[in-house]
Amino acid sequence: KVKRIEVQPGKRLSYQRHSRRAEHWYVVRGTAKVTLNGVEILVPSGEAIDIAREDAHRVENPDASELLVFIETQTGDYFGEDDIVRLEDDFGRN
């Protein structure tokens, strides 16, 4: 499964993990601040990062003015949204 994901300036997605899929993120625009198992990594445009199954991960747009755009390629045997375990969420989701 492939998704194009946009993160608004200064925003971040939930800190989460999946048991049935891995993800590959390729940054198209901006710089992604990725938290991977508690370690923060900056991933600039044109570079990628791999998220293994069960890895705790989050992406944040640290830029105050530019949109972050990345392509997420999911691999595994199941891609349903109910495989998301949210560890932290700025929007109050479980």
Summary of the structure (lengths in Angstrom):
residues: 94
radius of gyration: 12.4
end to end distance: 22.7
largest distance: 37.3
contacts: 269
relative contact order: 0.38
helix: 3%
strand: 57%
